[in-house]
Amino acid sequence: MKPAATRLALGTLLLLIGVSKSHADKPALLADVVRREADAWTDALQIWNWAEPGYQETKSSELLSRRLEEAGFQVERGVAGIPTAFVATFGDRKPVLGILGEFDALPGLSQDAIPQRKPLRDGGYGHACGHHLFGVASATAAIAIADQIRSGEIQGTIRFYGCPAEEGGGAKVFMARDGLFQECSAVLHWHPGHRNAAGDASSMARISAKFRFHGKAAHAAAAPHEGRSALDAVEIMNHAAQLLREHTPDGTRIHHVITSGGDAPNIVPEFAEVYFYVRHANSSIARDVFRRLELCAQAGALATETRLEVEHHGGTMDLLPNSALAQVTLANLRELNDLSYDPAETEFALRLRESLSEPQPLDALRNVIDQTGTVIRGSTDVGDVSWVVPTTGFSTACWVPGTPSHSWQAVAAGGTTIGKKGMMLAAKVLAASAWDLYHKPAVLAAAQGELDRRVGERSYEPLMPKGLKPQLDYRKKAKGGE
């Protein structure tokens, strides 16, 4: 498309969106969000302190669902066969808009809210991806929207999705497979980060599995010939996977950890296990590379005369961008971003920056990045949602600029008012964007048309074996995340 045509198309879309620069038509909504700040921060800190792992977030899930229930939402708990998953609904008219919320923590990243490394619990969990902020901001926005529906300012239904175990558990995949998003005209989500960003971005599809080899134990010195080493099978598979990397499409990622390799050097290991992820921005390519990885595993078993067992952990689809929705959140994020640090926050940030490998200027939090056309080098189960309903998201600066996700520095900042400010900005952007979509049905129609074009003749087929159930104990078995 020529530059002039591009500007014309963008101008037409922005006119269609009709986002008011002054937000003069939404003051009550945004004031409602701000009024809930104290309760929201209390809830977020509570979830931050609990730091519950995926599929075990019983207290965090109950706190959020109860908060929504008290606000008049009808709550259905234990959806999709997952005890900590829930759907909270307010309203009974169309359109139905969904807002996603997460609340699981990561292993090994317990951390106090100070700018030096100090675990609160040795080896404990920590909110290194900011999901304590994610769920609370989304719930706060949903409750504010419900107030507007109750007052008659909005015609429609708001639905909050309590989504556990995003970090490797993929709850949204099971929720999408069970049709829980089918009634929605659009779904909004956000994520804590070290910067403010929105736009038409995609992500990487991911497939994961544990490959278990069962061999035969023997004395490694006295009778090694009688043994069949499961560890040798893992090493052969790993070597084959290393060679496979050269012969995969650009952008492929294959990574692994050995989760079990034997107990003692003088015993031929009768059991060994390796945990693999395969990623690519195209789910079809990820699916084919994983097929080839399974051949590597079979080769290891064949060469060592061991028995192979594959435990599939499913996978997540690539995120389908949606320009019509993304322009709404981008415009609101630009308009509402008022982030700044007070002296105490500045002191905290400057001290924490000393531990960052790629620190950024603190005033970067005033910027809003348009990530249209980019591929996020990570995976999320939001991807599966985006294949069944128009979906868009954004991030806000809840951490010190330059802070990587899945780090103790993210946990530390997320437990301070730096995290609170980013969380409240996200709640306002979610609420304002939902307002725009309720009042601009043409945007919802455009978003659905765009989804239909992107999917084309394909159909949503989860990257998991049919009949696979949620691995509710996956955090008890091994560590790992997105």
The 8 nearest C-alpha neighbors of each residue, nearest first, counted from 0:
[[1, 5, 4, 2, 3, 8, 6, 7],
 [0, 2, 4, 3, 5, 6, 7, 8],
 [3, 1, 5, 4, 6, 0, 7, 8],
 [4, 2, 6, 5, 1, 7, 0, 8],
 [3, 5, 7, 1, 6, 2, 8, 0],
 [4, 6, 2, 8, 3, 7, 1, 9],
 [5, 7, 9, 3, 4, 8, 10, 2],
 [6, 8, 4, 10, 5, 9, 11, 3],
 [9, 7, 11, 5, 10, 6, 4, 12],
 [10, 8, 12, 6, 11, 7, 5, 13],
 [9, 11, 7, 13, 8, 12, 6, 14],
 [10, 12, 14, 8, 9, 13, 15, 7],
 [13, 11, 15, 9, 14, 10, 16, 8],
 [12, 14, 16, 10, 15, 11, 17, 9],
 [15, 13, 17, 11, 12, 16, 10, 18],
 [16, 14, 12, 13, 17, 11, 442, 441],
 [17, 15, 13, 14, 18, 12, 442, 439],
 [16, 18, 14, 15, 13, 19, 435, 439],
 [19, 17, 16, 20, 435, 330, 327, 13],
 [18, 20, 22, 21, 17, 23, 24, 331],
 [21, 19, 22, 18, 334, 23, 331, 330],
 [20, 22, 23, 19, 24, 334, 18, 25],
 [21, 23, 19, 24, 25, 20, 26, 18],
 [22, 24, 21, 25, 26, 19, 20, 27],
 [25, 23, 22, 26, 19, 21, 27, 28],
 [26, 24, 28, 22, 23, 27, 29, 431],
 [27, 25, 29, 28, 30, 23, 24, 22],
 [26, 28, 30, 29, 25, 31, 147, 24],
 [27, 29, 31, 25, 26, 30, 143, 32],
 [28, 30, 32, 31, 26, 27, 427, 25],
 [31, 29, 27, 33, 32, 28, 26, 34],
 [30, 32, 34, 28, 29, 33, 143, 27],
 [31, 33, 29, 30, 35, 34, 143, 427],
 [34, 32, 30, 36, 35, 31, 29, 423],
 [33, 35, 31, 32, 36, 30, 37, 29],
 [36, 34, 33, 32, 38, 37, 39, 31],
 [35, 37, 39, 33, 38, 34, 40, 32],
 [38, 36, 40, 39, 35, 41, 34, 33],
 [39, 37, 41, 40, 36, 35, 42, 43],
 [38, 40, 36, 42, 37, 41, 35, 43],
 [39, 41, 43, 37, 42, 38, 44, 36],
 [40, 42, 38, 44, 39, 43, 45, 37],
 [43, 41, 45, 39, 40, 44, 38, 46],
 [42, 44, 40, 131, 46, 45, 41, 132],
 [45, 43, 47, 41, 46, 42, 40, 48],
 [44, 46, 42, 48, 47, 43, 41, 49],
 [45, 47, 49, 43, 48, 131, 44, 59],
 [48, 46, 44, 50, 45, 131, 49, 43],
 [49, 47, 45, 46, 50, 44, 125, 414],
 [48, 50, 46, 47, 51, 45, 59, 58],
 [51, 49, 104, 47, 125, 48, 124, 46],
 [50, 52, 56, 104, 49, 103, 55, 53],
 [53, 51, 104, 103, 55, 56, 105, 54],
 [52, 54, 164, 103, 55, 163, 56, 474],
 [53, 55, 164, 471, 56, 163, 83, 52],
 [54, 56, 53, 52, 57, 51, 83, 471],
 [57, 55, 51, 59, 58, 54, 60, 52],
 [56, 58, 60, 55, 59, 83, 61, 51],
 [59, 57, 61, 60, 56, 62, 49, 46],
 [60, 58, 62, 56, 61, 57, 46, 63],
 [59, 61, 57, 63, 58, 62, 83, 56],
 [62, 60, 64, 58, 59, 63, 65, 57],
 [61, 63, 59, 65, 60, 64, 58, 66],
 [64, 62, 66, 60, 65, 61, 67, 59],
 [63, 65, 61, 67, 66, 62, 60, 68],
 [64, 66, 68, 62, 67, 63, 61, 69],
 [67, 65, 63, 69, 64, 68, 62, 70],
 [68, 66, 70, 64, 69, 65, 72, 63],
 [67, 69, 72, 65, 71, 70, 66, 64],
 [68, 70, 66, 67, 71, 65, 72, 64],
 [71, 69, 67, 68, 72, 66, 142, 145],
 [72, 70, 68, 69, 73, 67, 89, 145],
 [73, 71, 68, 89, 88, 67, 87, 70],
 [72, 74, 88, 87, 68, 89, 71, 75],
 [75, 73, 87, 86, 72, 76, 68, 88],
 [74, 76, 86, 85, 87, 73, 78, 77],
 [77, 75, 85, 78, 84, 74, 86, 82],
 [76, 78, 82, 81, 84, 85, 83, 80],
 [77, 79, 80, 85, 84, 76, 81, 75],
 [80, 78, 174, 81, 173, 177, 77, 84],
 [79, 81, 78, 77, 82, 469, 468, 84],
 [82, 80, 77, 84, 79, 83, 78, 469],
 [81, 83, 77, 84, 80, 76, 78, 54],
 [84, 82, 81, 60, 57, 77, 54, 56],
 [85, 83, 77, 161, 81, 162, 78, 82],
 [86, 84, 76, 161, 75, 78, 77, 160],
 [85, 87, 160, 75, 74, 159, 161, 88],
 [88, 86, 74, 159, 73, 158, 72, 75],
 [89, 87, 158, 73, 72, 157, 159, 74],
 [90, 88, 72, 157, 156, 145, 158, 73],
 [91, 89, 156, 92, 155, 157, 88, 148],
 [90, 92, 156, 155, 93, 89, 95, 88],
 [93, 91, 155, 156, 90, 94, 154, 95],
 [94, 92, 155, 95, 156, 91, 154, 184],
 [93, 95, 155, 184, 156, 92, 96, 437],
 [94, 96, 156, 183, 93, 184, 157, 155],
 [97, 95, 157, 185, 183, 186, 184, 158],
 [96, 98, 186, 158, 159, 157, 187, 183],
 [97, 99, 187, 159, 186, 188, 160, 158],
 [100, 98, 160, 188, 159, 187, 137, 97],
 [99, 101, 134, 161, 137, 162, 133, 160],
 [102, 100, 134, 162, 130, 133, 163, 161],
 [101, 103, 130, 131, 134, 163, 59, 104],
 [104, 102, 53, 52, 164, 51, 163, 130],
 [105, 103, 126, 52, 50, 125, 51, 124],
 [104, 106, 124, 125, 126, 127, 52, 108],
 [107, 105, 124, 108, 123, 478, 125, 104],
 [106, 108, 122, 123, 124, 109, 105, 125],
 [109, 107, 125, 124, 106, 407, 110, 123],
 [108, 110, 125, 124, 118, 123, 119, 120],
 [111, 109, 118, 119, 117, 407, 410, 411],
 [110, 112, 113, 119, 117, 411, 118, 109],
 [113, 111, 411, 414, 415, 412, 110, 114],
 [112, 114, 111, 115, 411, 347, 116, 117],
 [115, 113, 351, 350, 347, 411, 116, 112],
 [116, 114, 113, 117, 351, 354, 408, 350],
 [115, 117, 118, 110, 114, 407, 113, 111],
 [116, 118, 110, 111, 115, 119, 113, 109],
 [119, 117, 110, 109, 120, 111, 121, 116],
 [118, 120, 110, 111, 109, 117, 121, 123],
 [121, 119, 123, 118, 109, 122, 110, 124],
 [122, 120, 123, 118, 119, 109, 107, 108],
 [121, 123, 107, 120, 109, 124, 108, 106],
 [124, 122, 109, 120, 107, 121, 106, 108],
 [123, 125, 106, 109, 105, 108, 107, 50],
 [124, 126, 109, 108, 104, 50, 105, 127],
 [127, 125, 104, 129, 410, 128, 105, 50],
 [126, 128, 405, 410, 409, 406, 125, 129],
 [129, 127, 126, 405, 404, 130, 409, 191],
 [130, 128, 126, 131, 132, 191, 127, 413],
 [129, 131, 133, 102, 132, 101, 128, 103],
 [132, 130, 102, 43, 129, 46, 47, 133],
 [133, 131, 130, 135, 129, 43, 422, 134],
 [134, 132, 130, 136, 131, 135, 101, 100],
 [135, 133, 100, 101, 137, 102, 136, 132],
 [134, 136, 138, 132, 137, 133, 139, 43],
 [137, 135, 426, 139, 138, 133, 422, 134],
 [136, 138, 140, 134, 135, 139, 100, 426],
 [139, 137, 141, 135, 140, 136, 134, 142],
 [138, 140, 136, 142, 137, 141, 135, 426],
 [141, 139, 430, 426, 143, 137, 138, 142],
 [140, 142, 138, 144, 143, 139, 137, 145],
 [143, 141, 145, 139, 144, 140, 138, 146],
 [142, 144, 140, 146, 145, 141, 31, 32],
 [143, 145, 141, 147, 146, 142, 140, 148],
 [146, 144, 142, 148, 147, 143, 149, 89],
 [147, 145, 149, 143, 144, 148, 150, 142],
 [148, 146, 150, 144, 152, 149, 145, 153],
 [147, 149, 153, 145, 151, 150, 146, 152],
 [148, 150, 146, 147, 151, 145, 152, 153],
 [151, 149, 147, 148, 152, 146, 153, 145],
 [150, 152, 148, 153, 149, 147, 154, 146],
 [153, 151, 147, 150, 148, 154, 149, 146],
 [154, 152, 148, 151, 147, 155, 437, 434],
 [155, 153, 148, 151, 92, 152, 437, 93],
 [154, 156, 92, 93, 94, 95, 153, 90],
 [157, 155, 90, 95, 92, 91, 89, 93],
 [156, 158, 96, 89, 95, 88, 97, 90],
 [159, 157, 88, 97, 87, 96, 98, 89],
 [158, 160, 98, 87, 97, 86, 99, 88],
 [161, 159, 86, 99, 162, 100, 85, 98],
 [160, 162, 85, 100, 84, 86, 101, 159],
 [161, 163, 101, 84, 100, 160, 170, 171],
 [164, 162, 101, 54, 170, 165, 84, 53],
 [165, 163, 53, 168, 166, 54, 103, 170],
 [164, 166, 169, 168, 167, 163, 170, 380],
 [167, 165, 480, 481, 164, 168, 53, 169],
 [166, 168, 480, 481, 169, 165, 164, 479],
 [169, 167, 164, 165, 166, 170, 53, 470],
 [168, 170, 165, 380, 171, 172, 167, 164],
 [171, 169, 172, 173, 168, 163, 164, 162],
 [172, 170, 174, 173, 169, 380, 175, 162],
 [171, 173, 175, 170, 174, 169, 383, 380],
 [172, 174, 176, 171, 175, 170, 79, 177],
 [175, 173, 171, 177, 79, 172, 176, 179],
 [174, 176, 178, 172, 177, 173, 179, 171],
 [175, 177, 173, 178, 174, 172, 461, 179],
 [178, 176, 174, 175, 179, 173, 79, 180],
 [179, 177, 175, 181, 176, 180, 174, 182],
 [178, 180, 174, 177, 181, 175, 182, 176],
 [181, 179, 178, 183, 182, 175, 388, 387],
 [180, 182, 178, 183, 179, 388, 387, 175],
 [183, 181, 180, 95, 184, 179, 178, 94],
 [184, 182, 95, 185, 96, 180, 181, 97],
 [183, 185, 95, 96, 94, 443, 182, 388],
 [186, 184, 389, 96, 183, 390, 388, 97],
 [185, 187, 97, 390, 98, 96, 389, 391],
 [188, 186, 98, 391, 392, 390, 97, 99],
 [187, 189, 392, 99, 98, 391, 186, 393],
 [188, 190, 393, 392, 394, 133, 191, 425],
 [189, 191, 394, 133, 192, 393, 395, 188],
 [192, 190, 397, 394, 395, 129, 396, 133],
 [191, 193, 396, 194, 397, 395, 394, 398],
 [192, 194, 396, 398, 400, 402, 399, 397],
 [195, 193, 396, 192, 395, 364, 400, 196],
 [194, 196, 395, 367, 396, 394, 368, 366],
 [197, 195, 368, 394, 367, 393, 369, 194],
 [198, 196, 393, 329, 369, 370, 368, 394],
 [199, 197, 371, 325, 370, 369, 200, 329],
 [198, 200, 371, 320, 322, 325, 372, 321],
 [201, 199, 373, 371, 372, 320, 374, 198],
 [200, 202, 374, 318, 320, 319, 375, 373],
 [203, 201, 375, 374, 318, 317, 378, 280],
 [204, 202, 280, 317, 378, 279, 377, 278],
 [203, 205, 317, 316, 282, 279, 278, 315],
 [204, 206, 278, 314, 315, 277, 378, 203],
 [207, 205, 314, 277, 276, 313, 462, 278],
 [208, 206, 276, 312, 275, 314, 313, 277],
 [207, 209, 311, 312, 310, 275, 274, 210],
 [208, 210, 274, 310, 273, 309, 211, 275],
 [211, 209, 309, 273, 272, 308, 274, 208],
 [212, 210, 272, 308, 307, 271, 309, 209],
 [211, 213, 307, 229, 271, 306, 270, 305],
 [214, 212, 270, 306, 305, 229, 269, 307],
 [213, 215, 269, 305, 227, 229, 228, 270],
 [214, 216, 269, 227, 226, 228, 217, 213],
 [215, 217, 269, 267, 226, 268, 266, 227],
 [216, 218, 226, 267, 266, 219, 225, 223],
 [219, 217, 266, 222, 221, 220, 223, 265],
 [218, 220, 223, 265, 266, 267, 217, 222],
 [221, 219, 218, 222, 223, 265, 266, 217],
 [220, 222, 218, 219, 223, 217, 224, 265],
 [221, 223, 218, 224, 225, 220, 219, 217],
 [224, 222, 219, 225, 226, 218, 220, 217],
 [225, 223, 222, 226, 227, 217, 219, 221],
 [224, 226, 223, 222, 217, 227, 215, 216],
 [227, 225, 217, 215, 216, 223, 224, 267],
 [228, 226, 215, 214, 303, 305, 229, 304],
 [227, 229, 231, 268, 230, 214, 267, 269],
 [228, 230, 214, 232, 212, 270, 271, 231],
 [229, 231, 233, 228, 271, 232, 260, 268],
 [232, 230, 234, 228, 229, 233, 235, 303],
 [231, 233, 299, 229, 235, 230, 234, 300],
 [234, 232, 230, 236, 231, 235, 237, 229],
 [235, 233, 237, 231, 236, 232, 238, 230],
 [236, 234, 299, 238, 232, 237, 233, 231],
 [235, 237, 296, 299, 233, 239, 295, 234],
 [236, 238, 240, 234, 235, 239, 233, 241],
 [239, 237, 241, 235, 240, 236, 234, 242],
 [238, 240, 236, 242, 241, 237, 295, 243],
 [239, 241, 243, 237, 238, 242, 236, 244],
 [240, 242, 238, 239, 243, 244, 237, 245],
 [243, 241, 239, 240, 244, 245, 238, 246],
 [242, 244, 240, 246, 245, 241, 239, 247],
 [243, 245, 242, 246, 241, 247, 240, 253],
 [246, 244, 243, 247, 242, 241, 248, 240],
 [245, 247, 243, 244, 248, 242, 249, 288],
 [246, 248, 244, 245, 251, 249, 243, 288],
 [249, 247, 251, 250, 246, 284, 245, 279],
 [250, 248, 251, 247, 279, 252, 246, 245],
 [249, 251, 279, 248, 252, 280, 278, 247],
 [252, 250, 279, 249, 278, 248, 247, 253],
 [251, 253, 278, 277, 279, 250, 254, 276],
 [254, 252, 277, 276, 278, 251, 255, 275],
 [255, 253, 276, 275, 252, 277, 256, 274],
 [254, 256, 275, 274, 276, 257, 273, 253],
 [255, 257, 274, 273, 258, 275, 254, 272],
 [258, 256, 273, 259, 272, 274, 260, 255],
 [257, 259, 273, 272, 256, 274, 260, 477],
 [260, 258, 271, 272, 257, 261, 273, 270],
 [261, 259, 271, 230, 272, 257, 258, 268],
 [262, 260, 268, 259, 263, 271, 270, 230],
 [261, 263, 260, 264, 268, 266, 259, 265],
 [262, 264, 265, 266, 261, 268, 267, 260],
 [265, 263, 266, 262, 267, 219, 261, 268],
 [264, 266, 219, 263, 218, 267, 220, 217],
 [267, 265, 219, 218, 264, 263, 217, 268],
 [266, 268, 216, 217, 219, 228, 226, 269],
 [269, 267, 261, 228, 270, 229, 216, 266],
 [268, 270, 214, 215, 216, 229, 213, 228],
 [269, 271, 213, 229, 268, 212, 214, 261],
 [272, 270, 260, 259, 229, 230, 212, 211],
 [271, 273, 211, 259, 258, 210, 257, 212],
 [272, 274, 257, 210, 258, 209, 256, 275],
 [273, 275, 209, 255, 256, 208, 257, 210],
 [276, 274, 255, 207, 208, 254, 209, 273],
 [275, 277, 207, 254, 206, 253, 255, 278],
 [278, 276, 253, 206, 205, 252, 285, 289],
 [279, 277, 205, 252, 204, 285, 251, 203],
 [278, 280, 251, 203, 285, 281, 204, 250],
 [279, 281, 203, 204, 317, 202, 282, 278],
 [282, 280, 279, 284, 283, 317, 204, 285],
 [281, 283, 285, 204, 284, 316, 317, 286],
 [284, 282, 286, 285, 281, 287, 279, 288],
 [283, 285, 287, 286, 282, 281, 288, 279],
 [286, 284, 282, 279, 288, 283, 287, 278],
 [285, 287, 283, 289, 284, 288, 282, 290],
 [288, 286, 290, 284, 289, 285, 283, 291],
 [289, 287, 291, 285, 290, 286, 284, 292],
 [288, 290, 292, 286, 291, 287, 285, 277],
 [291, 289, 287, 293, 288, 292, 286, 294],
 [290, 292, 294, 288, 289, 293, 287, 295],
 [293, 291, 289, 295, 294, 290, 288, 240],
 [292, 294, 296, 290, 295, 291, 297, 289],
 [295, 293, 297, 291, 292, 296, 298, 290],
 [296, 294, 292, 298, 236, 293, 297, 239],
 [297, 295, 293, 236, 299, 294, 298, 300],
 [296, 298, 294, 300, 299, 295, 301, 293],
 [297, 299, 301, 295, 296, 300, 302, 294],
 [300, 298, 232, 236, 235, 296, 302, 297],
 [299, 301, 305, 297, 303, 298, 232, 302],
 [302, 300, 298, 304, 299, 303, 297, 305],
 [301, 303, 299, 300, 304, 298, 232, 305],
 [304, 302, 300, 305, 301, 232, 227, 299],
 [305, 303, 301, 300, 302, 227, 306, 214],
 [304, 306, 214, 300, 303, 213, 212, 229],
 [305, 307, 213, 212, 300, 214, 308, 304],
 [308, 306, 212, 211, 300, 213, 305, 309],
 [307, 309, 211, 210, 212, 310, 306, 213],
 [310, 308, 210, 209, 311, 211, 307, 208],
 [309, 311, 209, 208, 312, 210, 308, 211],
 [312, 310, 208, 313, 309, 209, 207, 463],
 [311, 313, 208, 207, 310, 314, 470, 463],
 [314, 312, 463, 311, 462, 206, 207, 464],
 [315, 313, 206, 462, 205, 463, 207, 312],
 [314, 316, 380, 205, 204, 462, 383, 379],
 [317, 315, 204, 382, 383, 282, 318, 462],
 [316, 318, 204, 203, 382, 202, 280, 282],
 [317, 319, 382, 201, 202, 385, 320, 316],
 [318, 320, 385, 201, 317, 386, 382, 321],
 [321, 319, 199, 200, 201, 318, 322, 391],
 [320, 322, 323, 324, 199, 325, 391, 446],
 [321, 323, 325, 199, 324, 326, 320, 198],
 [322, 324, 446, 321, 325, 326, 445, 442],
 [325, 323, 327, 326, 322, 321, 391, 446],
 [326, 324, 322, 198, 327, 328, 199, 323],
 [325, 327, 329, 324, 328, 323, 330, 322],
 [326, 328, 324, 325, 330, 329, 432, 331],
 [327, 329, 331, 325, 330, 326, 432, 332],
 [330, 328, 326, 197, 332, 331, 327, 198],
 [331, 329, 333, 327, 328, 332, 326, 334],
 [330, 332, 334, 328, 333, 329, 428, 335],
 [333, 331, 329, 335, 334, 330, 336, 428],
 [334, 332, 330, 331, 336, 335, 367, 329],
 [333, 335, 331, 332, 336, 330, 20, 21],
 [334, 336, 332, 333, 331, 337, 428, 424],
 [337, 335, 333, 332, 338, 334, 424, 365],
 [336, 338, 335, 339, 365, 424, 334, 364],
 [339, 337, 336, 365, 364, 420, 340, 421],
 [338, 340, 337, 341, 364, 365, 362, 420],
 [341, 339, 344, 345, 342, 338, 417, 343],
 [340, 342, 344, 343, 345, 339, 346, 417],
 [343, 341, 345, 344, 346, 340, 347, 348],
 [344, 342, 346, 345, 341, 347, 340, 348],
 [345, 343, 347, 341, 340, 346, 342, 348],
 [344, 346, 342, 348, 343, 347, 340, 341],
 [345, 347, 343, 349, 344, 348, 342, 350],
 [348, 346, 344, 350, 345, 349, 351, 114],
 [347, 349, 345, 351, 346, 350, 399, 352],
 [350, 348, 352, 346, 351, 347, 345, 353],
 [351, 349, 347, 348, 352, 353, 114, 346],
 [350, 352, 114, 348, 353, 349, 354, 347],
 [353, 351, 349, 355, 354, 350, 358, 348],
 [352, 354, 351, 350, 355, 349, 358, 356],
 [353, 355, 352, 351, 356, 350, 115, 408],
 [356, 354, 352, 358, 357, 353, 402, 401],
 [355, 357, 358, 354, 401, 353, 352, 402],
 [356, 358, 355, 401, 359, 402, 352, 403],
 [359, 357, 401, 355, 352, 356, 400, 360],
 [358, 360, 401, 400, 361, 357, 363, 352],
 [361, 359, 362, 363, 400, 358, 401, 364],
 [360, 362, 363, 400, 359, 364, 399, 348],
 [361, 363, 364, 360, 365, 339, 366, 400],
 [364, 362, 365, 361, 366, 360, 400, 359],
 [363, 365, 362, 366, 194, 396, 361, 338],
 [364, 366, 363, 362, 338, 367, 336, 337],
 [367, 365, 364, 363, 368, 195, 194, 362],
 [368, 366, 195, 196, 333, 369, 365, 332],
 [369, 367, 196, 370, 195, 366, 197, 194],
 [368, 370, 198, 197, 371, 196, 367, 329],
 [371, 369, 198, 373, 200, 197, 368, 372],
 [372, 370, 199, 198, 200, 369, 373, 197],
 [371, 373, 200, 199, 370, 374, 201, 198],
 [374, 372, 200, 371, 370, 201, 375, 199],
 [375, 373, 201, 202, 200, 376, 372, 203],
 [374, 376, 202, 377, 201, 373, 203, 200],
 [377, 375, 374, 203, 202, 378, 280, 201],
 [376, 378, 375, 203, 202, 481, 379, 204],
 [379, 377, 203, 202, 204, 481, 205, 315],
 [378, 380, 381, 382, 315, 165, 377, 481],
 [379, 381, 382, 315, 169, 171, 383, 172],
 [382, 380, 384, 379, 383, 385, 171, 318],
 [383, 381, 318, 316, 380, 317, 385, 384],
 [382, 384, 316, 386, 385, 381, 380, 172],
 [383, 385, 381, 382, 386, 387, 175, 388],
 [386, 384, 390, 382, 383, 388, 387, 319],
 [387, 385, 383, 384, 388, 459, 319, 382],
 [386, 388, 385, 384, 181, 459, 389, 383],
 [387, 389, 385, 185, 386, 390, 384, 184],
 [390, 388, 185, 385, 446, 447, 450, 186],
 [391, 389, 186, 385, 185, 187, 388, 321],
 [390, 392, 187, 325, 324, 321, 188, 186],
 [391, 393, 188, 189, 187, 197, 390, 394],
 [392, 394, 197, 189, 196, 190, 188, 395],
 [395, 393, 190, 196, 195, 189, 191, 192],
 [394, 396, 195, 421, 191, 194, 192, 397],
 [395, 397, 194, 193, 192, 421, 195, 398],
 [396, 398, 418, 421, 191, 192, 417, 395],
 [399, 397, 193, 412, 396, 409, 192, 418],
 [398, 400, 402, 193, 348, 401, 412, 397],
 [401, 399, 193, 359, 402, 361, 398, 194],
 [400, 402, 358, 359, 357, 193, 399, 403],
 [401, 403, 400, 193, 399, 398, 409, 408],
 [404, 402, 406, 401, 405, 409, 193, 408],
 [403, 405, 406, 128, 409, 127, 402, 192],
 [406, 404, 127, 128, 403, 409, 407, 105],
 [407, 405, 408, 409, 404, 127, 403, 410],
 [406, 408, 410, 409, 108, 110, 411, 127],
 [407, 409, 411, 406, 410, 412, 402, 114],
 [410, 408, 127, 406, 407, 412, 411, 398],
 [411, 409, 127, 407, 413, 126, 408, 412],
 [410, 412, 112, 408, 413, 409, 414, 113],
 [413, 411, 398, 415, 414, 409, 410, 418],
 [414, 412, 418, 410, 411, 415, 409, 129],
 [413, 415, 112, 412, 411, 418, 410, 44],
 [416, 414, 417, 412, 413, 418, 112, 419],
 [415, 417, 419, 418, 420, 414, 344, 413],
 [418, 416, 415, 420, 419, 397, 412, 398],
 [419, 417, 397, 413, 416, 421, 420, 415],
 [418, 420, 416, 422, 417, 421, 423, 40],
 [421, 419, 423, 422, 417, 418, 416, 424],
 [420, 422, 397, 424, 396, 418, 395, 419],
 [421, 423, 419, 425, 420, 424, 136, 132],
 [422, 424, 426, 420, 425, 421, 419, 427],
 [425, 423, 421, 427, 422, 426, 428, 420],
 [424, 426, 428, 422, 423, 427, 429, 395],
 [427, 425, 136, 423, 140, 429, 424, 428],
 [426, 428, 430, 424, 425, 429, 431, 29],
 [429, 427, 425, 431, 430, 426, 331, 332],
 [430, 428, 426, 432, 427, 431, 425, 140],
 [429, 431, 140, 427, 433, 428, 432, 426],
 [432, 430, 434, 428, 433, 429, 427, 435],
 [433, 431, 435, 429, 434, 430, 328, 428],
 [432, 434, 436, 430, 435, 431, 429, 437],
 [435, 433, 431, 437, 432, 436, 430, 438],
 [436, 434, 432, 438, 433, 437, 439, 431],
 [435, 437, 439, 433, 438, 434, 440, 432],
 [438, 436, 434, 435, 439, 433, 440, 153],
 [437, 439, 435, 436, 440, 434, 153, 154],
 [440, 438, 436, 441, 442, 437, 435, 16],
 [441, 439, 443, 442, 438, 444, 436, 437],
 [440, 442, 444, 439, 443, 445, 15, 16],
 [443, 441, 445, 440, 444, 439, 446, 16],
 [444, 442, 446, 440, 445, 441, 447, 436],
 [443, 445, 441, 447, 442, 446, 448, 440],
 [446, 444, 442, 448, 443, 447, 441, 449],
 [445, 447, 443, 449, 323, 444, 448, 389],
 [448, 446, 450, 444, 449, 445, 389, 451],
 [447, 449, 445, 451, 446, 450, 444, 452],
 [448, 450, 446, 452, 447, 451, 445, 453],
 [451, 449, 447, 453, 452, 448, 389, 454],
 [450, 452, 448, 454, 449, 453, 455, 447],
 [453, 451, 455, 449, 450, 454, 448, 447],
 [454, 452, 450, 455, 451, 449, 319, 320],
 [453, 455, 451, 457, 452, 450, 456, 458],
 [456, 454, 452, 457, 453, 451, 458, 450],
 [457, 455, 454, 458, 452, 451, 453, 459],
 [456, 458, 455, 454, 459, 460, 453, 451],
 [459, 457, 460, 456, 454, 455, 386, 387],
 [458, 460, 386, 461, 457, 387, 383, 454],
 [459, 461, 458, 462, 463, 457, 316, 176],
 [462, 460, 463, 459, 316, 172, 315, 383],
 [463, 461, 314, 313, 315, 206, 460, 316],
 [462, 464, 313, 461, 314, 465, 467, 312],
 [465, 463, 467, 466, 313, 462, 311, 461],
 [466, 464, 467, 463, 461, 468, 462, 313],
 [465, 467, 468, 464, 463, 469, 173, 176],
 [468, 466, 465, 464, 469, 463, 313, 311],
 [467, 469, 466, 470, 173, 80, 471, 465],
 [470, 468, 471, 467, 81, 170, 173, 168],
 [471, 469, 473, 472, 468, 168, 312, 54],
 [470, 472, 54, 469, 473, 81, 55, 474],
 [471, 473, 475, 474, 470, 476, 54, 55],
 [474, 472, 476, 470, 475, 471, 477, 168],
 [475, 473, 476, 472, 477, 478, 53, 52],
 [474, 476, 472, 473, 477, 478, 471, 52],
 [477, 475, 473, 474, 472, 478, 258, 470],
 [478, 476, 474, 475, 473, 479, 258, 472],
 [477, 479, 474, 106, 480, 476, 475, 473],
 [478, 480, 167, 477, 481, 166, 106, 474],
 [481, 479, 166, 167, 478, 105, 168, 165],
 [480, 166, 167, 378, 377, 379, 479, 165]]
